[in-house]
C-alpha cells in the first residue's frame, strides 16, 4: 500500500514512511500542489495510491465518486510531524485490514 499525502501533510514525512509504505509520496513532490481536489482524486486513483488527508473534502469525494482511490482521513488538529508518523506507522496493520475489507474511507483518530 502506497500513500499519497495531501498538501496539508508535510512532505518531510515521506522518507520516514518508505519502510512501512514503500512508494509513498506527497502532492508537492509530484508538482501537484496547485491541483484541484478532483485532480488529486483522479491522480491517486489512476496511480493506485491511498489518499491521506486532514481535509473533509476528500471524504465528500469518496461519497460522491466511490473508490478508487480510498481515503484515509486523519482527524487531527494541527498535528506535528511526529504525531502523524506515529499514527500512520503505528496503525499500519489496522489501516491495511480496513481497506482490505473494502472500506473506501477510514477516519483515523489519535
C-alpha positions in Angstrom: 0.0 0.0 0.0 1.5 3.4 -1.0 0.3 6.7 0.3 -0.3 10.0 -1.4 -0.1 12.7 1.3 -2.3 15.7 0.7 -0.6 19.1 0.8 -1.9 19.6 4.3 0.6 17.0 5.4 4.3 17.6 5.4 6.5 16.3 2.5 9.2 15.7 5.1 7.2 12.7 6.3 7.8 10.8 3.0 11.3 9.4 3.8 10.1 8.1 7.1 7.1 6.3 5.6 9.1 4.3 3.0 9.7 1.2 5.1 6.0 0.9 6.2 4.5 2.2 2.9 7.0 1.8 0.0 6.4 4.2 -2.9 4.6 6.8 -0.9 4.9 10.5 -1.8 3.3 13.9 -1.2 1.5 16.1 -3.7 4.1 18.8 -3.8 6.8 16.3 -4.6 4.8 15.4 -7.7 4.2 19.0 -8.7 0.5 18.8 -7.9 0.3 21.4 -5.0 -1.9 23.7 -7.0 -4.1 20.9 -8.4 -7.8 20.8 -7.5 -9.1 18.2 -5.1 -10.8 16.3 -8.0 -7.5 16.3 -10.0 -5.7 14.8 -6.9 -8.5 12.3 -6.5 -8.1 11.2 -10.1 -4.3 11.0 -9.9 -4.4 8.9 -6.8 -7.0 6.5 -8.3 -5.1 6.2 -11.6 -1.8 5.5 -9.8 -3.0 3.2 -7.0 -2.4 5.5 -4.1 -4.3 5.6 -0.8 -5.0 9.3 -0.4 -4.1 10.6 3.1 -5.6 13.9 4.2 -6.8 16.1 7.0 -9.4 17.6 4.6 -13.1 16.6 4.8 -13.4 17.4 1.0 -11.9 14.1 0.1 -14.4 12.3 2.4 -17.1 14.0 0.3 -15.5 12.9 -2.9 -15.4 9.3 -1.6 -19.2 9.5 -1.0 -19.8 11.0 -4.5 -17.4 9.1 -6.6 -16.5 5.9 -4.6 -13.2 4.2 -4.9 -10.6 4.2 -6.2 -8.9 5.9 -4.6 -9.6 5.0 -1.0 -9.2 7.8 1.6 -7.5 7.8 4.9 -8.9 10.8 6.8 -6.7 11.9 9.7 -8.8 13.5 12.3 -6.0 15.6 13.9 -5.9 19.3 14.7 -2.6 20.9 13.9 -0.5 17.8 14.5 3.3 17.8 14.4 5.0 15.5 12.0 6.0 13.0 14.7 2.3 12.6 15.7 1.3 11.9 12.1 4.1 9.5 11.6 3.3 7.6 14.8 -0.3 7.3 13.8 0.4 6.1 10.2 3.2 3.7 11.1 1.8 2.5 14.5 -1.6 1.7 13.0 -0.4 0.3 9.7 -1.9 -3.2 10.2 -5.3 -1.8 11.2 -5.3 0.5 8.2 -4.4 -2.3 5.8 -7.1 -4.5 7.3 -9.8 -1.9 7.0 -9.0 -1.2 3.3 -8.6 -4.9 2.6 -12.1 -5.4 4.0 -13.4 -3.0 1.4 -13.5 0.3 3.2 -13.4 3.3 0.9 -12.8 6.0 3.6 -11.4 5.4 7.0 -11.2 8.1 9.7 -8.2 7.8 11.9 -8.1 9.4 15.4 -5.2 9.7 17.8 
